[in-house]
Amino acid sequence: MQPAFPPFLEGGGETGALIRSIDWKEHPLGPVDQWPPGLRTVLGMVLTSRFPMFLFWGPDLFCFYNDAYRPSLGKEGKHPQAMGQPGARVWAEIWPAIKPQIDQVMQGGQATWHEEQFLPIYRNNQLDDAYWTYSYSPVRDETGCVSGVLVTCQETTAWVRARRDMEEAYREKKQILDRISDGFFATDVQWQVTFWNSQVEKITGVTREVILGKNLWDVFSSAVGTAFHTTYLEAMRNQEPATIEAYFEPLNIWVEETVYPSPEGCSVYVRDVSARLQQEKSMQDLSEELRKKAADLQVRNEELEQFVYSVSHDLKEPLRMVNNFLHLLDSRYARQLDDRARQFIHFATDGASRMRILIDDLLEYSRASRLHPELTTVDTAALLQEIIRQQQPLIQELQGRLLLESVPVVRADRVRLAQVFQNLISNALKYQEPGNPPVIRIGAADRKMNWEFYVQDNGIGIETRYFDKIFQIFQRLHLREAYPGTGIGLALCRKIVEQHGGKIWVESEVGKGSTFYFTLPK
Ligand code: ADP
């Protein structure tokens, strides 16, 4: 038959039942009905409380606890044998830490409060790291002496861990956001700044100590009403990201800001783009300057070509007169003159005829610059045959050979294209070692967007360093006595080819020959 228990031991769930099942007669506390009133009162309260409580009682600090406390003891640990056992045995692993606290209460009678105290506990077959927030309160017996310590406690391990994880996550997030090269900050819906990374500190000069927790628009009051302010408000209202690039006067910088709104607030990426804009601006200035210079140069060039044209034109008439009179002098007075005088007339006539050639070439060159090409369909095979026919006497005299390979029909200015071929062919015949019979090959290759023509010779060749120079006007590589010429021919060819939208260049090897290439768009 079950012994009857006094009312203070009724109920109490699992732990209540545990106390009742213990044979207290064998225990130093003795039978339950002889327990001191203080112990009965407080144990009755502990067992019926829904708050986790633990009681140390008597000089041996016998342990009691309730159902609410029970989960903290875990499985395979102190429960159920801890009930009624001396504290030193139950809490051996932390006794050195808690015994002084218990003594303090037992001796001083003052309650203590400990928050998130780290006190590992043996449970679940292992020593578990655990945190506790607890209070020790003295429990007095009927004589008024402190006979026990009531522990009201809450295990805060889960909470401490969660807070630590959160702090860790926050630290990680902060580190990431601090490392990104953009400025970054966040606010809540009230515009209170919740995050401010070091990059945005640098850009704005405002430190996080100053701004965290403050209203963004209080700190940057001068931005209220500006485009920035409007963009932020609109982004929040529409809950749509928005980007703004504008001059931020208070800091004298250009910034690009992207606002990402959310119902909790907004995140903002800030980039100082002053340097980029400065660079863009100086590039723009530079290209504008270049454009002006190019236009200026164009005008001057046109003026110069106009001048060359009129001077050459005006020179033709007096030159013709000089020539005519030299002829007259020679035909009428030659017999009255001595050999030396006749030689002088010969030199003068030679000079005048060279001058005529130079003026004609110059006129050709400036005419090509002044007039736009008249594009027609040109059968280059027919055109080249005509040119070859004209050059035939010279080719025969030099015992040369001219091989015409397949060439296309193109859109070009017929007269000017003829000038290009004439110049290239006559150079190919001219720039030869004396006595070397010229072999010239003319043809074209299909290059998808263009026709690529070539005029190849077996002449003296050109040094690589002169490949560009020879296309400039008056640039010659030889003395007039060795190879006559004005130095205008290739410059004229380049002008004509470029007017047609093509390119001209040379490949050559000294002593082996040269190939001149030029393209015409299809
Ligand atoms: P010119 O023939 O009146 O001197 P060009 O403008 O036609 O003027 O040619 C410029 C220079 O390029 C020539 O003086 C010559 O030195 C070189 N050159 C042109 N064509 C050839 C070629 N086929 N072989 C070697 N040199 C050439």
Residues whose N, C-alpha, C, O or C-beta is under 5 A from the ligand:
A	BS01	ADP	N427 A428 Y431 G459 G461 I462 I470 Q475 R476 L477 H478 P484 G485 T486 G487 I488 G489 L490 A491 S514
